[in-house]
Amino acid sequence: MSNSGEMTSRERIDAVLNGEVPDRVPVFTAGHGITRHMLGVSYGEMMQSSKLMASCMLAWQDLIGDDRIMAYFDMMVEAAGFGQKMIFQEDQPAYSDKDNLLIKTPDDYFKLERYDVEKAERIRMTIEVADILHTTRGETVPVACIVAEPLVVLGLLRGMEPLLMDCIRHPEAVKYGLEVATDVVIDYARAMVKRGVSLVVNCHDYGNRSIMSEKLWMKLQGDCLKRMNAAIKATGATLVIHNCDAVPYIDAAFDEIGGVDVYQCAALPKSCATWADYKQKYGSRAVLFGEWWPPDLAKMGYDEVMQHSKEMIENLAGGGGFILGPTCEYPSHGPIINAKALVDAAKKYGTY
């Protein structure tokens, strides 16, 4: 604890994760792309330099006072390791070259091979970011990373629409690809934890009703997610499950897949009418993270963010077990002042 009696970010997060009440509500602003403005570089420049990325993340944490710092480029790192070509942009995230997708036919799933994550360029760069962040600030601020849901990896290699068709018409080919992708994601997570990452975020981007049925989602990759979560937990890291779409399959995440330490969602599950209901039903099962919808942070003013954050804290922070923040990446073109408002609200309204 600091000389002022205020907890460090690491102490604050550790308290919440251990079921204790911290000095105040922790905040993860999830600033990724927006951090490029800290050093005045383009999106493309930042996404191709581990030193630039780490410097932008550190500068963001200095300015905003975030309780977590992220070793992360984008969701493309595992796909790029397989050989997927990428297109970098000046002012937007990188994306798969849709004219040169690695999986062109269902037979191509069977050509995927597990690779050495330490030798894959973009994963190696992300590992370098983790090294820098942990060495520079790890004693006082926890370092987090994001690993992709296996279906996300395949979607970046195949394209989402063709992948969804393959899930129906060629499920065995998709399952083969999922097993290989799961091996890679596990290797990647283990490598990051070795570099000081203590929070591993896994995104259930396909685990919601707007993408596919719960039955199909679990049938295709349920066993892969169980294996992945168990492997991540075995490293000693905290597992954060992220789902930023409507009607998340939260009960499957808790009851069938397991291992959840922190759950971050943007929309209420179908069993809850209010966020207070959500806290009552799931607050004893995991730390709850959110529940800001990022587009709102881009259009609201500072005072509105403060007031809405106050309401979230009142509904979700009672007794601890809550982290305030966006349900997905902070808007890369949003006002920086609203990220500061999240931290200011936690300090003003979230003390225990």
Secondary structure as UniProt FT lines:
FT   TURN            3..4
FT   HELIX           9..17
FT   TURN            18..19
FT   HELIX           33..38
FT   TURN            39..40
FT   HELIX           43..46
FT   TURN            47..48
FT   HELIX           50..64
FT   STRAND          69..70
FT   TURN            75..76
FT   HELIX           77..82
FT   STRAND          86..87
FT   STRAND          95..96
FT   TURN            98..99
FT   HELIX           106..111
FT   HELIX           117..119
FT   HELIX           121..137
FT   TURN            138..140
FT   STRAND          143..148
FT   HELIX           150..158
FT   HELIX           160..169
FT   HELIX           171..194
FT   TURN            195..196
FT   STRAND          197..203
FT   TURN            205..206
FT   TURN            209..211
FT   HELIX           214..234
FT   TURN            235..236
FT   STRAND          238..243
FT   HELIX           250..251
FT   HELIX           252..257
FT   STRAND          262..265
FT   TURN            270..271
FT   HELIX           275..282
FT   TURN            283..285
FT   STRAND          287..292
FT   HELIX           294..299
FT   HELIX           302..316
FT   TURN            318..319
FT   STRAND          322..326
FT   TURN            332..333
FT   HELIX           336..349
//
